[in-house]
Amino acid sequence: MRIVSLLPSATEILFAVGAGDDVVGVTFECDHPPVARTRRVVSTSALPEGLPPGEIDRVVSERMAAGEDLYHLDHGALAGLGADLVVTQDLCAVCAVDVSTVHDALDFLACRADVLTVDPHTLPEVLESIVTIGAATGARDRAERLVAELSGRLAAVRSRVAGREPVPALLLEWTDPPFAPGHWVPDMVEAAGGRCVLGSSGTESFRTGWAEVAAAGAEVLVCAPCGFGLDESARLAAAVADRLPPGLPLWAVDANASFARPGPRLVDGVEALAGIFHPAAAGEPAPALARRVA
């Protein structure tokens, strides 16, 4: 089987369930595992490089309002790969190539590849998507074993924080402007022994304001800007620290690895959050995943 993955999370899942050797095409963002970088890149960003968060938000908003694509799909690269399966999503136009664009490209190229669309909205659905991808690639047994392992780790976190008062927490998915979390992130907060003061499981993240952030009653704020690693998240968190209530603990996490991408490493994110909320029970978070900023 020859597989093209148009999602960094799907690429991660494909390799994790043993189908990595079949992956022939990826996006410019597919960087985990590192070997994914050796595959042909078929999708790139249409956004200018180096924009600050506020400019990214402005450009994305303007292009979406105008019906313009945020990603370029390389038809030539796709045509030359002879794909049997294309894995994509219909969840977020900001995260990957729109599924309708994929279908149009395959029709234009007269490509008969199957298209698998995965759209997890919650943490349980993310685990289900691993099995779905495994089943589509002949790796269902390995996918089910992986999900059992991840579920066991989640159960261990829940056990460690059981009986403790949930910590009112706010996790920001963007900082300029601030975005409250949605989809699977509130599930992650709850599993780690927190209470998400803004944002609901299974819903879209949403734009909010600093007044709403201050009034939300959070006892800890976690900065997890979509697409950014730990160092960048820490820098962005420090840039907004003066907009927060005095004394509010401020943390940064590796959003790119363990929060924004619906794949196996979300469990790493849950474990990091448990260390932030309940260090006495869960232990301090891994330094590679989380950092106290203020």
N, C-alpha and C positions, 0 to 999 in steps of 0.2 A: 504494500500500500504506500502511496505517495501522498503526504499530508502537507497542506499549507495552513498555518495558524495565523490568524489576524488579530490575536489577543495575547498579550504577554502572559496573562494568567493561564490561558489554554496551553501555551507553549510549556509553561512550568508543569502543568498537569500531565501533558503528553509525555514529557521526559520522566516524570515521577512514576507513571504507571508502566514504563518500559517501552513506550512507543517512540522514543526520541530518534531512533535510527531511521524511522519512516518520515520524519519531519524534513521537508525539503525547502520550505519557504516560511518566512517569519516577518514580523514588523521591525522597524528601526528601534523599537523600545524593548524588544525581547532580549533580555540580558541575563536570564536565570533559567537553567544553569548556564555558566559561561560558554559552554560548547554551542549554545543556541546562536551565538554570534557568528558561527561559521556557516550558517545557512543563508540562502539567498534572501535578501530583503525585498519584499514586494509592496510594502506600505510605508510611506513616510509622512511626516507632519507638513501641513500647509501653513503653519504658524511661523513667523520669523523667530530666529533663535535669540536668546539672551534677554527676552522681555521680562520686566519685573511683574509680580503677581497682579497688580492693578491693571497693567497694560494687557496682560494675558486675558483677564476677565473682560476688558473692553473689546478686544479684538474677537474673542470667542462669541460674545454677545452680539456683536455687529454681524459677524458672518452667519451665525445661526438665524438671526432675524432676516437676513437676506437670502436664506436658503442655500448658502454656499457650503461646500465640503470643508471639513477641517483636516482631512487626510487625503493623500494622493495614493491611488492604487496603480501600481505599475503594470499595465496590461501586457507589455512585452515580456516582463519577467514572469508573470503568471502564466502566459501562454507557453513559455518554454519549459515549464516545470512538469507538465503532464499530470496534474494533481488528480487523485481519486477522491479526496476528501478535503473540504475547506471548512475550518472551524472559525466561526465568527459570533457576533452578539447583536442583540437588538435592544440593549438596555440603556445605553448612554451614547449620544452622538458625539460627546466630547472625548470619549475613551477609545474609540476605534472606528474603522470604516463602517459606514451605515450598511446594513444588510441588503438594502435595496440596491446599493451600488455594486455590491458583490454579485448579486443575481444578474444585474445588467451587464457586468463585465463578462461573466461566464456565458451569457447568451450571445454577446457580441463575438466572443472568441469561439463559439460553438463547442464549449468545454462541457463535458458530461459529468464533471465532478459532483459528488453529493455535497450538500451544504448542511452542516450541523450548527444550529444556532443555540447557544447556551445563554440563559438570562436569569441567573440566580439573584434574588432580591433579599434573601435572608441568609443567616449563617447555615441553618440546616439545608437550604437549597444549594449553597455552595458545595457542601459535602455530596449532595445528590448529583451535582453536575460532574463531579469527579468520576462517579460510577457511569454516568451517561457517556462521557468521553471514553472511558475505558471500554465500555460495551461496543462503541462504534469503531474501535480500533483493535478489537480482538483481545483486549487486556482486562476484561471484566473482573476476573479473579484477583489480579494484582490491585486493581482499583478498589475493590471491596476490602482487601487487606489494608490498604493505605487509609481508607476511611475509618476502619476499625481502630487503627493506631491513633489517628487524629482524634476520634471520639473519645478514646481512652485518656488522652492528654487533657481534653476539655473536661472530662469527668473528674480528673485529678485536681484541676484548678478549682472547680466548683466545690470539691470536697475540702480543699484547704481554706477556702474563704467562707464556708458554710457557717451560719450562726453569727456572722459578723454584720454589723449595720452597713447596708449598702452606702457607698460614698457618692454623694451628689457630684456628678462630673460632667464637664462639657468638653467634647472633642470637636475641634474645628477642622473641617476639611479644606478650608481656604482661609487666608488671612486678610486679603485686600480685594473685595470686601470680605468680612467674615461669613462663613457658611456653616450652618449647623448640619450634623451628620444625618445620613439616611441609610437605606439598604441594610447591609449586614452589620454596620458599625455599632448601632445601639445594642444589637445582640452580643457583640464582643464586650461592650462595656458591662452589660448585665452578667455575662458569664464570668467576668473577672471580679465580680463583687462590687460593681458600681451601679449608680442609677443615672441614666442619661437625662439631664435636665432640659435639653433641647434636642429635638429630633426623635423620630419613631422608626422602629424596625419595619423594613419592607417598603418604605416610602422614599421619595427622592430627597436628597439633601437640599437645603434651601438657604437663600441669601437672608442674612439677618443684620443687625447693627450692633455697635459696641454698647449702646445703652441697654439693649436686650440681653447682651452677654453679661453685663454687670448685674442686671436684675434677675438673672436666672437662678441664682442661689447656689452656684457651683462651689464646691470646696476644693476642687482641683481642676485646672484647665490643661488639656493635652492638645498640642499643636501637631496636626497630621495633614499637612497640605498635599493634596493629590498630586502624585508624580514626583515628589521630592524625597531625597534621602535624608539621613539623620542630620548631617552637617548643615544642609540647606534648611531643613525644618527648624533647627536650633537658631539659625540666623534670622529666619522669618519670625520665630517666636520672640526673640529678643527685640525685634523691631516694633512689636506691638505691646510689649510688656507695660509701657506707661499708660496704656488704655484700659488696663485691668484694675479691679479693686485692689488697694494696697494689701500686701501680705498673701494674696492668692497664689498658691503653689502653681508654677508654670513648668510644664514638661514638653519636650519635643520627642518625637518618635520617627522611626524610619517608615514613613507612610508608603513609599514606593514598594518596599519589600513586604510589609506585614499588615497593611490596612487597606490600601486602594485597590489592590488586585485580588479578585475573588478566587484564591487558590489555597494550597496547603499551608502556606506561611501565615495565613490569618491566625492560625493557632499560636504561632510565635507572638503575634500581636496581643492575643488574649493573655498569654503568660506574662508579657511585659506590662500590660495594664494591671494585672493582679499584683505585680511587684510595686507598681506606683500606688495603688489604692490600699493594699494591705501588706506592706513589706515584712511585718512581723510574722505573718502566716505564710506568705508566698515567697519570701526572699526578695532582695533587691532585684530590679529588672536588669537584664543583660546590658552591659554598656554599649554593645553594638546596636541595640534596638531602641534604647531610650536614654534621655539625658535631662537632668534637672537644669532649668534655665534661670529660674528665679524662685 
